Amino acid sequence: MPAPEDRSVLGLPAPGPDRELRYGDHPDHVVDLYLGAPGAEARPLVVFVHGGFWRPAYDRIHGRPLTAALAAAGWTTAALEYRRVPGRPDDTVDDVAAAIRFLADVPELGRACDGRFVLVGHSAGGHLVLQAAADPRTPVPAGVVALAPVADLGLAEELALDGDAVRAFLGRPAAERPDLDPVRQPAPDTAVTIVHGATDAIVPLAVGRSYVAAHPAARLVEVEGGHFVVIDPRSTAWPALLAALAPRRAR
């Protein structure tokens, strides 16, 4: 039996954002902006997409320990919110693409980063950043860092992750929406790093490995621990995330 997942990071106190930006009219069309410590102006903007298996019960608040810690480490960070309505996946994907386009055109961010951006997402957010990186509607990021991503919807459906979360998200079998499955999309035109816990019991490591098997240019970094160590600034996996943020060339 796998060890119980340590979820303590979800309740870790963290400061709120420096600013709240809006990229649309829906209540979920919001971005939390954390201004980075000195040095952030010479680094890309981190665009963070939270997880929660695309379910409405989970929002960007649980990612604040990560976003605040990244800002303290010298990375200006924008945490996206997006619509999470079961059976309406296009709303979710469209929102993420719209938020990225919006952030690419915010003038004040030019003083807080170097003009590039890196996509970072956890769990279902990892799926969304991999999807966005392959989406022709979005600017090309300097890199993608997917943390324990649901990177293969077909395999995740087969494994019935989180009570058939994939079927709930899509409203139909994964095979009917290959256009929303990163493992079946063309490889993004940028460097991709997957950071995945070796004992992840929520999104098993096999799901991350499946993406790398389909897209061999992607790099897989296996770390000790489960599903939440990759977003926990207190964990031994944290240095792996910071190292992965340094953009590298796609092979």
ChimeraX attribute file (.defattr): number of C-alpha atoms within 10 A of each C-alpha:
attribute: neighborCount
match mode: 1-to-1
recipient: residues
	/A:1	4
	/A:2	8
	/A:3	10
	/A:4	10
	/A:5	15
	/A:6	12
	/A:7	13
	/A:8	10
	/A:9	19
	/A:10	16
	/A:11	12
	/A:12	13
	/A:13	10
	/A:14	15
	/A:15	11
	/A:16	15
	/A:17	18
	/A:18	12
	/A:19	11
	/A:20	13
	/A:21	17
	/A:22	17
	/A:23	18
	/A:24	13
	/A:25	8
	/A:26	11
	/A:27	10
	/A:28	16
	/A:29	18
	/A:30	21
	/A:31	24
	/A:32	23
	/A:33	23
	/A:34	26
	/A:35	25
	/A:36	25
	/A:37	15
	/A:38	14
	/A:39	14
	/A:40	22
	/A:41	20
	/A:42	15
	/A:43	21
	/A:44	25
	/A:45	28
	/A:46	30
	/A:47	25
	/A:48	27
	/A:49	27
	/A:50	28
	/A:51	24
	/A:52	18
	/A:53	24
	/A:54	26
	/A:55	16
	/A:56	12
	/A:57	8
	/A:58	14
	/A:59	19
	/A:60	19
	/A:61	16
	/A:62	19
	/A:63	24
	/A:64	24
	/A:65	21
	/A:66	23
	/A:67	32
	/A:68	23
	/A:69	21
	/A:70	22
	/A:71	21
	/A:72	17
	/A:73	15
	/A:74	18
	/A:75	28
	/A:76	29
	/A:77	31
	/A:78	29
	/A:79	25
	/A:80	26
	/A:81	24
	/A:82	26
	/A:83	22
	/A:84	23
	/A:85	17
	/A:86	18
	/A:87	14
	/A:88	14
	/A:89	20
	/A:90	15
	/A:91	14
	/A:92	19
	/A:93	20
	/A:94	15
	/A:95	23
	/A:96	24
	/A:97	21
	/A:98	19
	/A:99	24
	/A:100	23
	/A:101	15
	/A:102	15
	/A:103	19
	/A:104	18
	/A:105	11
	/A:106	10
	/A:107	10
	/A:108	9
	/A:109	17
	/A:110	15
	/A:111	11
	/A:112	23
	/A:113	23
	/A:114	16
	/A:115	17
	/A:116	18
	/A:117	25
	/A:118	25
	/A:119	28
	/A:120	28
	/A:121	28
	/A:122	29
	/A:123	26
	/A:124	25
	/A:125	27
	/A:126	29
	/A:127	28
	/A:128	30
	/A:129	32
	/A:130	30
	/A:131	24
	/A:132	26
	/A:133	28
	/A:134	20
	/A:135	20
	/A:136	10
	/A:137	13
	/A:138	17
	/A:139	16
	/A:140	20
	/A:141	23
	/A:142	24
	/A:143	27
	/A:144	30
	/A:145	30
	/A:146	32
	/A:147	31
	/A:148	33
	/A:149	28
	/A:150	33
	/A:151	32
	/A:152	24
	/A:153	26
	/A:154	22
	/A:155	17
	/A:156	21
	/A:157	20
	/A:158	11
	/A:159	15
	/A:160	13
	/A:161	19
	/A:162	13
	/A:163	11
	/A:164	14
	/A:165	20
	/A:166	29
	/A:167	19
	/A:168	19
	/A:169	21
	/A:170	20
	/A:171	16
	/A:172	12
	/A:173	15
	/A:174	21
	/A:175	12
	/A:176	11
	/A:177	15
	/A:178	15
	/A:179	14
	/A:180	24
	/A:181	20
	/A:182	27
	/A:183	26
	/A:184	18
	/A:185	17
	/A:186	14
	/A:187	22
	/A:188	23
	/A:189	15
	/A:190	21
	/A:191	21
	/A:192	30
	/A:193	23
	/A:194	28
	/A:195	25
	/A:196	33
	/A:197	24
	/A:198	17
	/A:199	19
	/A:200	22
	/A:201	17
	/A:202	15
	/A:203	24
	/A:204	21
	/A:205	22
	/A:206	16
	/A:207	22
	/A:208	26
	/A:209	21
	/A:210	15
	/A:211	24
	/A:212	20
	/A:213	12
	/A:214	16
	/A:215	18
	/A:216	14
	/A:217	16
	/A:218	22
	/A:219	18
	/A:220	19
	/A:221	18
	/A:222	18
	/A:223	18
	/A:224	14
	/A:225	20
	/A:226	25
	/A:227	25
	/A:228	23
	/A:229	25
	/A:230	27
	/A:231	25
	/A:232	21
	/A:233	18
	/A:234	14
	/A:235	14
	/A:236	13
	/A:237	23
	/A:238	17
	/A:239	13
	/A:240	15
	/A:241	22
	/A:242	13
	/A:243	9
	/A:244	20
	/A:245	21
	/A:246	13
	/A:247	21
	/A:248	14
	/A:249	10
	/A:250	15
	/A:251	10
